[in-house]
Amino acid sequence: MEKHKCDCGKQAVWVYMPGNLRDSNPYSCDDCVVSPENKIGCSCNWNYAKEQEGLPADLPQGEEGKDWKWVEFEGDDSMSPITKEDGFWVSLDERGRPYPCIEFDYDEDGFEIEE
């Protein structure tokens, strides 16, 4: 069977589960699912390293810069600046990228086009 393609033309292995966003293609290949410009990932994957009332700190495991990194963002029109001191960190995949939003599903074999 034929498989869904990413906008770049490669076989898609990720699909955005809520479906089409503004009539865009919900299917992405592994190279395109996280933009190289996106250094902080989706906030749904952020962890908080500071103690909160009644909760322990969620400290990262592994090597900083390889397995995880601090969420740092200079800010823009839609989001305030975030610094290391704010205490947010994100896990990184084997390519050193933040994982995509949890609303993406992954299938290493791709997604068949249903006829």
Backbone atoms as SQL, in Angstrom:
CREATE TABLE atoms (id INTEGER PRIMARY KEY, chain TEXT, resi INTEGER, resn TEXT, atom TEXT, x REAL, y REAL, z REAL);
INSERT INTO atoms VALUES
  (1, 'A', 1, 'MET', 'N', 0.834, -1.183, 0.000),
  (2, 'A', 1, 'MET', 'CA', 0.000, 0.000, 0.000),
  (3, 'A', 1, 'MET', 'C', 0.880, 1.249, 0.000),
  (4, 'A', 2, 'GLU', 'N', 0.291, 2.304, -0.487),
  (5, 'A', 2, 'GLU', 'CA', 0.984, 3.582, -0.514),
  (6, 'A', 2, 'GLU', 'C', 0.957, 4.211, 0.883),
  (7, 'A', 3, 'LYS', 'N', 2.032, 4.936, 1.201),
  (8, 'A', 3, 'LYS', 'CA', 2.152, 5.570, 2.528),
  (9, 'A', 3, 'LYS', 'C', 2.046, 7.082, 2.399),
  (10, 'A', 4, 'HIS', 'N', 1.616, 7.713, 3.497),
  (11, 'A', 4, 'HIS', 'CA', 1.533, 9.175, 3.547),
  (12, 'A', 4, 'HIS', 'C', 2.934, 9.766, 3.477),
  (13, 'A', 5, 'LYS', 'N', 3.021, 10.938, 2.886),
  (14, 'A', 5, 'LYS', 'CA', 4.295, 11.646, 2.723),
  (15, 'A', 5, 'LYS', 'C', 4.287, 12.941, 3.530),
  (16, 'A', 6, 'CYS', 'N', 5.472, 13.335, 3.913),
  (17, 'A', 6, 'CYS', 'CA', 5.719, 14.634, 4.528),
  (18, 'A', 6, 'CYS', 'C', 5.695, 15.687, 3.417),
  (19, 'A', 7, 'ASP', 'N', 5.569, 16.933, 3.774),
  (20, 'A', 7, 'ASP', 'CA', 5.606, 18.007, 2.782),
  (21, 'A', 7, 'ASP', 'C', 6.918, 18.030, 1.997),
  (22, 'A', 8, 'CYS', 'N', 7.992, 17.514, 2.577),
  (23, 'A', 8, 'CYS', 'CA', 9.293, 17.491, 1.893),
  (24, 'A', 8, 'CYS', 'C', 9.389, 16.355, 0.881),
  (25, 'A', 9, 'GLY', 'N', 8.419, 15.420, 0.906),
  (26, 'A', 9, 'GLY', 'CA', 8.397, 14.311, -0.037),
  (27, 'A', 9, 'GLY', 'C', 8.829, 12.974, 0.546),
  (28, 'A', 10, 'LYS', 'N', 9.441, 12.981, 1.735),
  (29, 'A', 10, 'LYS', 'CA', 9.859, 11.726, 2.377),
  (30, 'A', 10, 'LYS', 'C', 8.652, 11.035, 3.013),
  (31, 'A', 11, 'GLN', 'N', 8.814, 9.722, 3.263),
  (32, 'A', 11, 'GLN', 'CA', 7.756, 8.980, 3.942),
  (33, 'A', 11, 'GLN', 'C', 7.544, 9.536, 5.340),
  (34, 'A', 12, 'ALA', 'N', 6.305, 9.744, 5.701),
  (35, 'A', 12, 'ALA', 'CA', 5.963, 10.258, 7.021),
  (36, 'A', 12, 'ALA', 'C', 6.008, 9.141, 8.054),
  (37, 'A', 13, 'VAL', 'N', 6.605, 9.434, 9.202),
  (38, 'A', 13, 'VAL', 'CA', 6.602, 8.503, 10.330),
  (39, 'A', 13, 'VAL', 'C', 5.961, 9.131, 11.574),
  (40, 'A', 14, 'TRP', 'N', 5.577, 10.396, 11.455),
  (41, 'A', 14, 'TRP', 'CA', 4.874, 11.107, 12.519),
  (42, 'A', 14, 'TRP', 'C', 3.555, 11.638, 11.971),
  (43, 'A', 15, 'VAL', 'N', 2.511, 11.619, 12.785),
  (44, 'A', 15, 'VAL', 'CA', 1.228, 12.215, 12.403),
  (45, 'A', 15, 'VAL', 'C', 0.715, 13.025, 13.584),
  (46, 'A', 16, 'TYR', 'N', 0.229, 14.233, 13.281),
  (47, 'A', 16, 'TYR', 'CA', -0.360, 15.096, 14.295),
  (48, 'A', 16, 'TYR', 'C', -1.779, 14.605, 14.533),
  (49, 'A', 17, 'MET', 'N', -2.029, 14.022, 15.697),
  (50, 'A', 17, 'MET', 'CA', -3.275, 13.300, 15.967),
  (51, 'A', 17, 'MET', 'C', -4.548, 14.159, 15.926),
  (52, 'A', 18, 'PRO', 'N', -4.514, 15.430, 16.332),
  (53, 'A', 18, 'PRO', 'CA', -5.758, 16.196, 16.184),
  (54, 'A', 18, 'PRO', 'C', -6.168, 16.392, 14.726),
  (55, 'A', 19, 'GLY', 'N', -5.283, 16.088, 13.793),
  (56, 'A', 19, 'GLY', 'CA', -5.640, 16.193, 12.382),
  (57, 'A', 19, 'GLY', 'C', -5.095, 17.445, 11.738),
  (58, 'A', 20, 'ASN', 'N', -5.744, 17.849, 10.680),
  (59, 'A', 20, 'ASN', 'CA', -5.284, 19.009, 9.920),
  (60, 'A', 20, 'ASN', 'C', -5.433, 20.289, 10.715),
  (61, 'A', 21, 'LEU', 'N', -4.353, 21.024, 10.752),
  (62, 'A', 21, 'LEU', 'CA', -4.359, 22.340, 11.369),
  (63, 'A', 21, 'LEU', 'C', -4.339, 23.372, 10.253),
  (64, 'A', 22, 'ARG', 'N', -5.392, 24.125, 10.116),
  (65, 'A', 22, 'ARG', 'CA', -5.486, 25.134, 9.065),
  (66, 'A', 22, 'ARG', 'C', -5.212, 24.521, 7.697),
  (67, 'A', 23, 'ASP', 'N', -5.788, 23.369, 7.432),
  (68, 'A', 23, 'ASP', 'CA', -5.658, 22.668, 6.159),
  (69, 'A', 23, 'ASP', 'C', -4.222, 22.294, 5.805),
  (70, 'A', 24, 'SER', 'N', -3.358, 22.137, 6.800),
  (71, 'A', 24, 'SER', 'CA', -1.987, 21.706, 6.535),
  (72, 'A', 24, 'SER', 'C', -1.895, 20.182, 6.629),
  (73, 'A', 25, 'ASN', 'N', -0.820, 19.642, 6.113),
  (74, 'A', 25, 'ASN', 'CA', -0.565, 18.205, 6.132),
  (75, 'A', 25, 'ASN', 'C', -0.200, 17.772, 7.549),
  (76, 'A', 26, 'PRO', 'N', -0.954, 16.849, 8.163),
  (77, 'A', 26, 'PRO', 'CA', -0.631, 16.420, 9.525),
  (78, 'A', 26, 'PRO', 'C', 0.520, 15.410, 9.585),
  (79, 'A', 27, 'TYR', 'N', 1.032, 14.980, 8.432),
  (80, 'A', 27, 'TYR', 'CA', 2.077, 13.953, 8.378),
  (81, 'A', 27, 'TYR', 'C', 3.455, 14.589, 8.212),
  (82, 'A', 28, 'SER', 'N', 4.440, 14.082, 8.988),
  (83, 'A', 28, 'SER', 'CA', 5.815, 14.591, 8.940),
  (84, 'A', 28, 'SER', 'C', 6.811, 13.447, 8.937),
  (85, 'A', 29, 'CYS', 'N', 7.948, 13.666, 8.276),
  (86, 'A', 29, 'CYS', 'CA', 9.050, 12.714, 8.362),
  (87, 'A', 29, 'CYS', 'C', 9.848, 13.029, 9.637),
  (88, 'A', 30, 'ASP', 'N', 10.826, 12.196, 9.949),
  (89, 'A', 30, 'ASP', 'CA', 11.604, 12.390, 11.160),
  (90, 'A', 30, 'ASP', 'C', 12.452, 13.662, 11.093),
  (91, 'A', 31, 'ASP', 'N', 12.838, 14.064, 9.893),
  (92, 'A', 31, 'ASP', 'CA', 13.653, 15.273, 9.753),
  (93, 'A', 31, 'ASP', 'C', 12.838, 16.545, 9.951),
  (94, 'A', 32, 'CYS', 'N', 11.570, 16.525, 9.598),
  (95, 'A', 32, 'CYS', 'CA', 10.747, 17.742, 9.605),
  (96, 'A', 32, 'CYS', 'C', 9.830, 17.890, 10.813),
  (97, 'A', 33, 'VAL', 'N', 9.645, 16.844, 11.614),
  (98, 'A', 33, 'VAL', 'CA', 8.675, 16.906, 12.707),
  (99, 'A', 33, 'VAL', 'C', 9.042, 17.980, 13.729),
  (100, 'A', 34, 'VAL', 'N', 10.330, 18.185, 13.972),
  (101, 'A', 34, 'VAL', 'CA', 10.796, 19.256, 14.845),
  (102, 'A', 34, 'VAL', 'C', 11.681, 20.160, 14.004),
  (103, 'A', 35, 'SER', 'N', 11.270, 21.388, 13.845),
  (104, 'A', 35, 'SER', 'CA', 12.036, 22.351, 13.056),
  (105, 'A', 35, 'SER', 'C', 13.407, 22.583, 13.684),
  (106, 'A', 36, 'PRO', 'N', 14.462, 22.689, 12.876),
  (107, 'A', 36, 'PRO', 'CA', 15.796, 22.985, 13.424),
  (108, 'A', 36, 'PRO', 'C', 15.840, 24.313, 14.187),
  (109, 'A', 37, 'GLU', 'N', 14.932, 25.220, 13.859),
  (110, 'A', 37, 'GLU', 'CA', 14.874, 26.501, 14.555),
  (111, 'A', 37, 'GLU', 'C', 14.226, 26.387, 15.932),
  (112, 'A', 38, 'ASN', 'N', 13.512, 25.290, 16.175),
  (113, 'A', 38, 'ASN', 'CA', 12.812, 25.103, 17.446),
  (114, 'A', 38, 'ASN', 'C', 13.784, 24.514, 18.459),
  (115, 'A', 39, 'LYS', 'N', 14.334, 25.348, 19.301),
  (116, 'A', 39, 'LYS', 'CA', 15.335, 24.915, 20.288),
  (117, 'A', 39, 'LYS', 'C', 14.734, 24.554, 21.640),
  (118, 'A', 40, 'ILE', 'N', 13.428, 24.833, 21.830),
  (119, 'A', 40, 'ILE', 'CA', 12.828, 24.599, 23.145),
  (120, 'A', 40, 'ILE', 'C', 11.740, 23.532, 23.132),
  (121, 'A', 41, 'GLY', 'N', 11.318, 23.086, 21.961),
  (122, 'A', 41, 'GLY', 'CA', 10.279, 22.070, 21.882),
  (123, 'A', 41, 'GLY', 'C', 8.932, 22.600, 22.329),
  (124, 'A', 42, 'CYS', 'N', 8.004, 21.691, 22.507),
  (125, 'A', 42, 'CYS', 'CA', 6.648, 22.032, 22.942),
  (126, 'A', 42, 'CYS', 'C', 6.606, 22.040, 24.475),
  (127, 'A', 43, 'SER', 'N', 5.905, 22.993, 25.035),
  (128, 'A', 43, 'SER', 'CA', 5.842, 23.110, 26.495),
  (129, 'A', 43, 'SER', 'C', 5.222, 21.875, 27.149),
  (130, 'A', 44, 'CYS', 'N', 4.492, 21.057, 26.397),
  (131, 'A', 44, 'CYS', 'CA', 3.910, 19.843, 26.978),
  (132, 'A', 44, 'CYS', 'C', 4.998, 18.846, 27.387),
  (133, 'A', 45, 'ASN', 'N', 6.209, 19.013, 26.859),
  (134, 'A', 45, 'ASN', 'CA', 7.318, 18.120, 27.199),
  (135, 'A', 45, 'ASN', 'C', 8.299, 18.741, 28.194),
  (136, 'A', 46, 'TRP', 'N', 8.029, 19.932, 28.664),
  (137, 'A', 46, 'TRP', 'CA', 8.923, 20.568, 29.618),
  (138, 'A', 46, 'TRP', 'C', 8.764, 19.944, 30.999),
  (139, 'A', 47, 'ASN', 'N', 9.834, 19.919, 31.730),
  (140, 'A', 47, 'ASN', 'CA', 9.851, 19.436, 33.110),
  (141, 'A', 47, 'ASN', 'C', 10.289, 20.591, 33.998),
  (142, 'A', 48, 'TYR', 'N', 9.910, 20.527, 35.265),
  (143, 'A', 48, 'TYR', 'CA', 10.216, 21.606, 36.193),
  (144, 'A', 48, 'TYR', 'C', 11.155, 21.106, 37.278),
  (145, 'A', 49, 'ALA', 'N', 12.335, 21.700, 37.370),
  (146, 'A', 49, 'ALA', 'CA', 13.380, 21.210, 38.263),
  (147, 'A', 49, 'ALA', 'C', 13.328, 21.791, 39.666),
  (148, 'A', 50, 'LYS', 'N', 12.454, 22.731, 39.911),
  (149, 'A', 50, 'LYS', 'CA', 12.383, 23.333, 41.250),
  (150, 'A', 50, 'LYS', 'C', 11.311, 22.652, 42.081),
  (151, 'A', 51, 'GLU', 'N', 11.528, 22.688, 43.399),
  (152, 'A', 51, 'GLU', 'CA', 10.529, 22.108, 44.298),
  (153, 'A', 51, 'GLU', 'C', 9.274, 22.957, 44.291),
  (154, 'A', 52, 'GLN', 'N', 8.147, 22.285, 44.370),
  (155, 'A', 52, 'GLN', 'CA', 6.859, 22.949, 44.487),
  (156, 'A', 52, 'GLN', 'C', 6.197, 22.437, 45.749),
  (157, 'A', 53, 'GLU', 'N', 5.286, 23.204, 46.273),
  (158, 'A', 53, 'GLU', 'CA', 4.637, 22.809, 47.513),
  (159, 'A', 53, 'GLU', 'C', 4.026, 21.416, 47.387),
  (160, 'A', 54, 'GLY', 'N', 4.515, 20.491, 48.180),
  (161, 'A', 54, 'GLY', 'CA', 3.997, 19.129, 48.198),
  (162, 'A', 54, 'GLY', 'C', 4.525, 18.221, 47.099),
  (163, 'A', 55, 'LEU', 'N', 5.367, 18.739, 46.222),
  (164, 'A', 55, 'LEU', 'CA', 5.902, 17.929, 45.128),
  (165, 'A', 55, 'LEU', 'C', 7.422, 17.973, 45.116),
  (166, 'A', 56, 'PRO', 'N', 8.052, 16.858, 44.811),
  (167, 'A', 56, 'PRO', 'CA', 9.515, 16.883, 44.720),
  (168, 'A', 56, 'PRO', 'C', 9.958, 17.551, 43.412),
  (169, 'A', 57, 'ALA', 'N', 11.188, 18.000, 43.393),
  (170, 'A', 57, 'ALA', 'CA', 11.754, 18.562, 42.163),
  (171, 'A', 57, 'ALA', 'C', 11.898, 17.447, 41.130),
  (172, 'A', 58, 'ASP', 'N', 11.674, 17.768, 39.864),
  (173, 'A', 58, 'ASP', 'CA', 11.817, 16.819, 38.757),
  (174, 'A', 58, 'ASP', 'C', 13.167, 17.096, 38.096),
  (175, 'A', 59, 'LEU', 'N', 14.204, 16.480, 38.637),
  (176, 'A', 59, 'LEU', 'CA', 15.565, 16.751, 38.159),
  (177, 'A', 59, 'LEU', 'C', 15.901, 15.909, 36.940),
  (178, 'A', 60, 'PRO', 'N', 16.611, 16.499, 35.983),
  (179, 'A', 60, 'PRO', 'CA', 16.973, 15.755, 34.766),
  (180, 'A', 60, 'PRO', 'C', 17.994, 14.660, 35.056),
  (181, 'A', 61, 'GLN', 'N', 17.958, 13.616, 34.230),
  (182, 'A', 61, 'GLN', 'CA', 18.899, 12.502, 34.329),
  (183, 'A', 61, 'GLN', 'C', 19.767, 12.497, 33.075),
  (184, 'A', 62, 'GLY', 'N', 20.993, 12.040, 33.190),
  (185, 'A', 62, 'GLY', 'CA', 21.867, 11.940, 32.031),
  (186, 'A', 62, 'GLY', 'C', 22.742, 13.170, 31.872),
  (187, 'A', 63, 'GLU', 'N', 23.248, 13.338, 30.663),
  (188, 'A', 63, 'GLU', 'CA', 24.217, 14.391, 30.371),
  (189, 'A', 63, 'GLU', 'C', 23.538, 15.622, 29.763),
  (190, 'A', 64, 'GLU', 'N', 23.804, 16.775, 30.374),
  (191, 'A', 64, 'GLU', 'CA', 23.257, 18.030, 29.849),
  (192, 'A', 64, 'GLU', 'C', 23.803, 18.280, 28.449),
  (193, 'A', 65, 'GLY', 'N', 22.930, 18.659, 27.534),
  (194, 'A', 65, 'GLY', 'CA', 23.318, 18.919, 26.150),
  (195, 'A', 65, 'GLY', 'C', 23.240, 17.693, 25.263),
  (196, 'A', 66, 'LYS', 'N', 23.184, 16.508, 25.880),
  (197, 'A', 66, 'LYS', 'CA', 23.051, 15.263, 25.115),
  (198, 'A', 66, 'LYS', 'C', 21.690, 14.620, 25.380),
  (199, 'A', 67, 'ASP', 'N', 21.350, 14.451, 26.645),
  (200, 'A', 67, 'ASP', 'CA', 20.097, 13.802, 27.042),
  (201, 'A', 67, 'ASP', 'C', 18.995, 14.808, 27.389),
  (202, 'A', 68, 'TRP', 'N', 19.389, 15.998, 27.771),
  (203, 'A', 68, 'TRP', 'CA', 18.443, 17.033, 28.179),
  (204, 'A', 68, 'TRP', 'C', 19.122, 18.394, 28.071),
  (205, 'A', 69, 'LYS', 'N', 18.303, 19.454, 28.113),
  (206, 'A', 69, 'LYS', 'CA', 18.861, 20.805, 28.166),
  (207, 'A', 69, 'LYS', 'C', 17.875, 21.740, 28.839),
  (208, 'A', 70, 'TRP', 'N', 18.389, 22.839, 29.356),
  (209, 'A', 70, 'TRP', 'CA', 17.542, 23.859, 29.958),
  (210, 'A', 70, 'TRP', 'C', 16.742, 24.551, 28.870),
  (211, 'A', 71, 'VAL', 'N', 15.511, 24.890, 29.176),
  (212, 'A', 71, 'VAL', 'CA', 14.672, 25.654, 28.255),
  (213, 'A', 71, 'VAL', 'C', 15.056, 27.126, 28.429),
  (214, 'A', 72, 'GLU', 'N', 15.598, 27.689, 27.359),
  (215, 'A', 72, 'GLU', 'CA', 15.974, 29.102, 27.370),
  (216, 'A', 72, 'GLU', 'C', 15.448, 29.745, 26.096),
  (217, 'A', 73, 'PHE', 'N', 14.769, 30.876, 26.271),
  (218, 'A', 73, 'PHE', 'CA', 14.134, 31.550, 25.139),
  (219, 'A', 73, 'PHE', 'C', 14.197, 33.044, 25.374),
  (220, 'A', 74, 'GLU', 'N', 14.607, 33.798, 24.377),
  (221, 'A', 74, 'GLU', 'CA', 14.762, 35.245, 24.561),
  (222, 'A', 74, 'GLU', 'C', 13.442, 36.000, 24.560),
  (223, 'A', 75, 'GLY', 'N', 12.380, 35.345, 24.167),
  (224, 'A', 75, 'GLY', 'CA', 11.067, 35.966, 24.162),
  (225, 'A', 75, 'GLY', 'C', 10.734, 36.560, 22.806),
  (226, 'A', 76, 'ASP', 'N', 9.438, 36.696, 22.554),
  (227, 'A', 76, 'ASP', 'CA', 8.960, 37.318, 21.320),
  (228, 'A', 76, 'ASP', 'C', 7.563, 37.888, 21.581),
  (229, 'A', 77, 'ASP', 'N', 6.846, 38.213, 20.523),
  (230, 'A', 77, 'ASP', 'CA', 5.521, 38.828, 20.676),
  (231, 'A', 77, 'ASP', 'C', 4.507, 37.910, 21.354),
  (232, 'A', 78, 'SER', 'N', 4.726, 36.586, 21.264),
  (233, 'A', 78, 'SER', 'CA', 3.731, 35.660, 21.808),
  (234, 'A', 78, 'SER', 'C', 4.163, 34.958, 23.091),
  (235, 'A', 79, 'MET', 'N', 5.439, 35.135, 23.484),
  (236, 'A', 79, 'MET', 'CA', 5.924, 34.397, 24.652),
  (237, 'A', 79, 'MET', 'C', 6.990, 35.205, 25.393),
  (238, 'A', 80, 'SER', 'N', 6.910, 35.185, 26.688),
  (239, 'A', 80, 'SER', 'CA', 7.880, 35.898, 27.524),
  (240, 'A', 80, 'SER', 'C', 9.225, 35.179, 27.530),
  (241, 'A', 81, 'PRO', 'N', 10.277, 35.890, 27.888),
  (242, 'A', 81, 'PRO', 'CA', 11.593, 35.239, 27.988),
  (243, 'A', 81, 'PRO', 'C', 11.596, 34.134, 29.051),
  (244, 'A', 82, 'ILE', 'N', 12.416, 33.111, 28.801),
  (245, 'A', 82, 'ILE', 'CA', 12.594, 32.010, 29.752),
  (246, 'A', 82, 'ILE', 'C', 14.094, 31.837, 29.938),
  (247, 'A', 83, 'THR', 'N', 14.524, 31.745, 31.185),
  (248, 'A', 83, 'THR', 'CA', 15.944, 31.543, 31.478),
  (249, 'A', 83, 'THR', 'C', 16.134, 30.235, 32.242),
  (250, 'A', 84, 'LYS', 'N', 17.368, 29.800, 32.323),
  (251, 'A', 84, 'LYS', 'CA', 17.708, 28.593, 33.071),
  (252, 'A', 84, 'LYS', 'C', 17.219, 28.709, 34.519),
  (253, 'A', 85, 'GLU', 'N', 17.289, 29.913, 35.054),
  (254, 'A', 85, 'GLU', 'CA', 16.880, 30.135, 36.438),
  (255, 'A', 85, 'GLU', 'C', 15.388, 29.885, 36.656),
  (256, 'A', 86, 'ASP', 'N', 14.608, 29.897, 35.574),
  (257, 'A', 86, 'ASP', 'CA', 13.174, 29.588, 35.696),
  (258, 'A', 86, 'ASP', 'C', 12.947, 28.116, 36.009),
  (259, 'A', 87, 'GLY', 'N', 13.940, 27.270, 35.722),
  (260, 'A', 87, 'GLY', 'CA', 13.902, 25.872, 36.153),
  (261, 'A', 87, 'GLY', 'C', 13.278, 24.870, 35.205),
  (262, 'A', 88, 'PHE', 'N', 13.009, 25.249, 33.950),
  (263, 'A', 88, 'PHE', 'CA', 12.414, 24.301, 33.009),
  (264, 'A', 88, 'PHE', 'C', 13.506, 23.602, 32.199),
  (265, 'A', 89, 'TRP', 'N', 13.322, 22.301, 31.978),
  (266, 'A', 89, 'TRP', 'CA', 14.245, 21.537, 31.138),
  (267, 'A', 89, 'TRP', 'C', 13.452, 20.601, 30.253),
  (268, 'A', 90, 'VAL', 'N', 14.089, 20.146, 29.171),
  (269, 'A', 90, 'VAL', 'CA', 13.413, 19.277, 28.208),
  (270, 'A', 90, 'VAL', 'C', 14.357, 18.136, 27.824),
  (271, 'A', 91, 'SER', 'N', 13.796, 16.934, 27.678),
  (272, 'A', 91, 'SER', 'CA', 14.581, 15.783, 27.212),
  (273, 'A', 91, 'SER', 'C', 14.878, 15.937, 25.725),
  (274, 'A', 92, 'LEU', 'N', 16.002, 15.378, 25.288),
  (275, 'A', 92, 'LEU', 'CA', 16.411, 15.433, 23.889),
  (276, 'A', 92, 'LEU', 'C', 16.408, 14.043, 23.276),
  (277, 'A', 93, 'ASP', 'N', 16.099, 13.960, 21.986),
  (278, 'A', 93, 'ASP', 'CA', 16.146, 12.676, 21.298),
  (279, 'A', 93, 'ASP', 'C', 17.594, 12.342, 20.931),
  (280, 'A', 94, 'GLU', 'N', 17.795, 11.218, 20.252),
  (281, 'A', 94, 'GLU', 'CA', 19.147, 10.764, 19.909),
  (282, 'A', 94, 'GLU', 'C', 19.860, 11.704, 18.932),
  (283, 'A', 95, 'ARG', 'N', 19.109, 12.623, 18.337),
  (284, 'A', 95, 'ARG', 'CA', 19.701, 13.607, 17.420),
  (285, 'A', 95, 'ARG', 'C', 19.912, 14.961, 18.096),
  (286, 'A', 96, 'GLY', 'N', 19.662, 15.021, 19.409),
  (287, 'A', 96, 'GLY', 'CA', 19.871, 16.253, 20.160),
  (288, 'A', 96, 'GLY', 'C', 18.751, 17.263, 20.034),
  (289, 'A', 97, 'ARG', 'N', 17.572, 16.821, 19.596),
  (290, 'A', 97, 'ARG', 'CA', 16.417, 17.708, 19.417),
  (291, 'A', 97, 'ARG', 'C', 15.402, 17.488, 20.523),
  (292, 'A', 98, 'PRO', 'N', 14.637, 18.528, 20.874),
  (293, 'A', 98, 'PRO', 'CA', 13.507, 18.294, 21.772),
  (294, 'A', 98, 'PRO', 'C', 12.500, 17.382, 21.067),
  (295, 'A', 99, 'TYR', 'N', 11.826, 16.552, 21.832),
  (296, 'A', 99, 'TYR', 'CA', 10.802, 15.690, 21.244),
  (297, 'A', 99, 'TYR', 'C', 9.633, 16.535, 20.744),
  (298, 'A', 100, 'PRO', 'N', 8.913, 16.052, 19.725),
  (299, 'A', 100, 'PRO', 'CA', 7.743, 16.803, 19.253),
  (300, 'A', 100, 'PRO', 'C', 6.631, 16.785, 20.293),
  (301, 'A', 101, 'CYS', 'N', 5.644, 17.599, 20.065),
  (302, 'A', 101, 'CYS', 'CA', 4.470, 17.686, 20.930),
  (303, 'A', 101, 'CYS', 'C', 3.904, 16.282, 21.180),
  (304, 'A', 102, 'ILE', 'N', 3.356, 16.087, 22.363),
  (305, 'A', 102, 'ILE', 'CA', 2.787, 14.772, 22.685),
  (306, 'A', 102, 'ILE', 'C', 1.565, 14.437, 21.841),
  (307, 'A', 103, 'GLU', 'N', 1.065, 15.404, 21.072),
  (308, 'A', 103, 'GLU', 'CA', -0.077, 15.146, 20.197),
  (309, 'A', 103, 'GLU', 'C', 0.338, 14.505, 18.870),
  (310, 'A', 104, 'PHE', 'N', 1.633, 14.214, 18.706),
  (311, 'A', 104, 'PHE', 'CA', 2.114, 13.479, 17.539),
  (312, 'A', 104, 'PHE', 'C', 2.212, 11.997, 17.882),
  (313, 'A', 105, 'ASP', 'N', 1.850, 11.154, 16.925),
  (314, 'A', 105, 'ASP', 'CA', 2.011, 9.711, 17.057),
  (315, 'A', 105, 'ASP', 'C', 3.117, 9.282, 16.102),
  (316, 'A', 106, 'TYR', 'N', 3.889, 8.276, 16.494),
  (317, 'A', 106, 'TYR', 'CA', 5.027, 7.804, 15.707),
  (318, 'A', 106, 'TYR', 'C', 4.801, 6.364, 15.269),
  (319, 'A', 107, 'ASP', 'N', 5.165, 6.065, 14.028),
  (320, 'A', 107, 'ASP', 'CA', 5.166, 4.693, 13.522),
  (321, 'A', 107, 'ASP', 'C', 6.353, 4.560, 12.578),
  (322, 'A', 108, 'GLU', 'N', 7.346, 3.777, 12.968),
  (323, 'A', 108, 'GLU', 'CA', 8.571, 3.666, 12.164),
  (324, 'A', 108, 'GLU', 'C', 8.306, 3.122, 10.768),
  (325, 'A', 109, 'ASP', 'N', 7.175, 2.441, 10.577),
  (326, 'A', 109, 'ASP', 'CA', 6.829, 1.900, 9.268),
  (327, 'A', 109, 'ASP', 'C', 5.991, 2.868, 8.431),
  (328, 'A', 110, 'GLY', 'N', 5.649, 4.006, 8.991),
  (329, 'A', 110, 'GLY', 'CA', 4.847, 4.990, 8.264),
  (330, 'A', 110, 'GLY', 'C', 3.362, 4.701, 8.390),
  (331, 'A', 111, 'PHE', 'N', 2.566, 5.509, 7.683),
  (332, 'A', 111, 'PHE', 'CA', 1.120, 5.435, 7.788),
  (333, 'A', 111, 'PHE', 'C', 0.515, 5.170, 6.409),
  (334, 'A', 112, 'GLU', 'N', -0.202, 4.061, 6.294),
  (335, 'A', 112, 'GLU', 'CA', -0.804, 3.698, 5.011),
  (336, 'A', 112, 'GLU', 'C', -1.948, 4.631, 4.662),
  (337, 'A', 113, 'ILE', 'N', -2.052, 4.927, 3.385),
  (338, 'A', 113, 'ILE', 'CA', -3.169, 5.728, 2.883),
  (339, 'A', 113, 'ILE', 'C', -4.360, 4.790, 2.734),
  (340, 'A', 114, 'GLU', 'N', -5.435, 5.116, 3.428),
  (341, 'A', 114, 'GLU', 'CA', -6.641, 4.282, 3.336),
  (342, 'A', 114, 'GLU', 'C', -7.442, 4.712, 2.119),
  (343, 'A', 115, 'GLU', 'N', -7.852, 3.722, 1.348),
  (344, 'A', 115, 'GLU', 'CA', -8.605, 4.020, 0.129),
  (345, 'A', 115, 'GLU', 'C', -10.077, 3.850, 0.323);
